[in-house]
Amino acid sequence: MRIWIDADACPGPIRDIVLRASQRLKVPVTFVANKKLVLPDSELISVVHVEQGPDIADAYIAEHVKRNDLVVTQDIPLAAQLVPLGASVLSPRGDKYTEANISEHLSWRDLMTELRDTGSVSGGPKPFDEKVKRAFANHFDSELNRLLRLESKT
């Protein structure tokens, strides 16, 4: 089992939560980014630098993820690729993407993009605050422990 982070747009507090969990539970984590990241030195932490360009980090994650890996991304189209592969996918806000809800998330994303493009709606998601950070931490810990229990049964 591995944790994958779509790191270019991952908020710092989420990165910190993931790093602490990785060290505490001895789970390897890979950050995939097209920019330089400064992370602690640990045998459990790896960084993959990909070329600049749309969806290159996404393609790398999709190519390397395995069943029951845990992925953190706010990229809903990437989540839609990963869920059918058996990966567990969370947004940085703690939303879990599943076979049952990924189509709805994609539709909502497309609608909001269209509304923003036409000027009907402005702005983006609510600010990232302590409540959001706690929600992510709770969902992340719960999902990580579920996956570790699954792994210990095999």
Secondary structure, DSSP 4 states (H G I P E B T S, - for coil): --EEEEGGG--HHHHHHHHHHHHHHT--EEEEESS-------TTEEEEE--SSTTHHHHHHHHH--TT-EEE-S-HHHHHHHGGGT-EEE-TTSPEE-TTTHHHHHHHHHHHHHHHHTTSS---SPP--HHHHHHHHHHHHHHHHHHHHHHHH-
